[in-house]
Amino acid sequence: MAFEESNMPVQTCAPTSYRIEVSGWDSDQNFFVEKTALEWSELRKVVLLRRCMDKGATIFVRLLSDFALDDSYPLAYEILQVNYQHETRIYHIVLAQLHPLAQVEADAAR
């Protein structure tokens, strides 16, 4: 699921895996930018990161696909779950996309 840019083991991406750039503030309040992959399924979205993140934190995900527009912009995601894998020293981060308040209010009114 990871790519050479992030110095993680190289694996073939499944059809539901997308190259991304993740940015935000880690658990130590240091800003970071890391290239990795987003594993997308109907049930959940997971990224692998090298730095510790806090549950409930917000990160930004930008698509890095060859098909992405040069002006692709980051989307906000909330961290729902953080699992550390000791053998790989990688954090498995489960995400949920955040939506603008106006959209949430409009959906609630329906």
N, C-alpha and C positions, 0 to 999 in steps of 0.2 A: 504494500500500500504506500510506501514511502519512496522518495526520489533522491537522487544523488545530491541535488542542491542542498538538502538538509543534512547530509552526511549520515542518513539512515540507510539500512539495507535496501537495495534495489529489488523491487518485485514488480511483476506485471500487474497493471491496473485492471481490475474487473470492470465490466461495462458500467457499474454504478460507482466507480471511483473517479474523482475529478482532481486535477492538479490545482492547487490553491496557494494563496499567500495569506497567512494569518498574522494579524497584528493586534496589539493591545498591551495591557500591563499585567505582568506576572504576579505571583504571590508576594514577591519582594518589592513590588511597586516599581519595577524596571520596565520601561517600554521595550518591546521586541517586535521583530518582523521575522517570520519563519516560513519557508516554503515546505509544503508537505502535501498530503492528499486528504480529501474529504470522501469518506465512505458513506454513500447515500442509499437508504432503503426506505420502504414504506413506514417502517416502525421507528427508525432512528437515524441520526446523522452522527458520525464519529470522526474525529481527527486524532492523529498521533503527533504529540509535541515532546520536545526535549526539556521543557521547563515546567515547573509546577504552577498550576493555576488554582484559583479558589472557586469552589462551587458558588454559583450565583453571579460570578463576574461576567462582564460583557467583553467579547472579542469581535474583531472584524475580519470577515472572510471575503477574499477577492479571487475570482476565477482566473486561472492562468492558462487556459486552453488555447490551442492554435486557432480555434474557432471563435474565441472571445474577442470582442471589440477592443481596440486599443484603449478606449475610454471606459472600460469596465470599472465599476465602482464597488467598493466593499459593502457588504451587508452585515448588519449587527446580529450577533447570536449570543444567547445566554448559555452559560455552562451549567448543565444539569447534573453531571456526575463526573468524577475524576477517579480513574483507576491507574495505579502505578504498577508496571510490570518490572519486577526486580531483575529478571534475566536479561531483558533488553534495555533497561534503564530508560524506558519510554512511558509517557503518560498517555492513556487512552481517555479522550475527552468526549463526552456525549453532549450534543448541542441541541438547542431549540431556537429557531429563527425568531428574532424580535421584529415587531411590526410597528409602524408609526401609530401614535395614539389616535389620530383621525381615522385611520383604517380600522382599528380595533373598535372604536365607538360606532362606526358605520356598520360593522359586522354585528355588533351587539343589538343595534336598532332593528335589524332585519327579523 
